[in-house]
Amino acid sequence: MNYSTGEVVEIGDSVALEYGKTPGIVQVVIETPQQIEEWALDEPGIMVEAEPFGWVFWPASETYDPVIFVARKCT
C-alpha cells in the first residue's frame, strides 16, 4: 500500500489526518484478503493511532482526505 505521494506505507510512520490537522502513527497496514476478513472490513486500509480519537481506520480508497505521509520511523 502506498501514500498518494508514492511512498510505501510502513508500521510506525508518522502521518497527518484531517487535511493535515491531526497527527498520528500507523499501527497496522491491512492489505490482504485475509487481513481484511480478520479486521471485518470491506476494503484495505491502515489503522492509525491519533489523539484524541484512539485507533482510526483510514481506507485506501479515500482520495478526498488522504493520509499525509510526514516521516519514517527511525530504526
C-alpha positions in Angstrom: 0.0 0.0 0.0 1.3 3.5 -0.9 0.6 7.0 0.2 -0.8 9.4 -2.5 2.7 10.7 -2.9 4.1 7.2 -3.7 5.9 6.3 -0.5 5.2 2.8 0.8 3.1 2.8 4.0 5.0 1.2 6.9 4.1 0.5 10.5 5.5 3.3 12.7 5.2 6.0 10.1 4.2 9.5 11.3 1.2 10.7 9.3 -1.3 13.5 9.4 -5.1 13.1 9.1 -8.0 15.5 8.6 -6.2 17.6 5.9 -3.0 17.7 7.9 -4.6 18.9 11.2 -4.3 15.7 13.3 -1.0 13.8 13.8 -0.9 10.0 14.0 1.2 6.9 13.8 0.5 4.0 11.5 -0.2 0.9 13.7 -1.4 -1.7 11.2 -1.4 -2.0 7.4 -4.3 -4.0 6.1 -3.8 -5.2 2.6 -4.5 -8.9 2.0 -8.0 -10.5 1.8 -7.2 -12.5 5.0 -6.3 -9.3 6.9 -9.4 -7.6 5.6 -11.5 -10.5 6.8 -9.7 -10.7 10.2 -10.5 -7.0 10.8 -14.0 -7.4 9.5 -13.6 -4.7 6.9 -14.8 -4.2 3.3 -11.6 -2.9 1.9 -7.8 -2.4 2.5 -6.5 0.5 4.5 -4.5 1.4 7.6 -5.1 1.7 11.3 -3.7 4.9 12.7 -3.4 5.9 16.3 -4.3 9.5 16.5 -5.3 11.6 19.6 -8.0 12.3 20.6 -9.6 9.5 18.5 -7.6 6.5 19.5 -7.3 4.0 16.6 -8.8 5.1 13.4 -9.3 3.0 10.2 -8.4 5.0 7.1 -9.5 3.2 3.9 -7.1 3.0 0.9 -9.9 4.3 -1.3 -10.1 7.6 0.5 -8.9 10.2 -2.1 -10.9 13.3 -0.8 -8.9 13.4 2.5 -5.9 11.1 2.1 -3.5 10.2 4.9 -0.4 12.5 4.6 3.0 11.0 5.0 5.1 13.0 7.4 8.2 10.9 8.4 9.5 7.4 8.5 10.1 5.8 11.9 13.8 5.7 12.6 15.1 2.2 13.5 
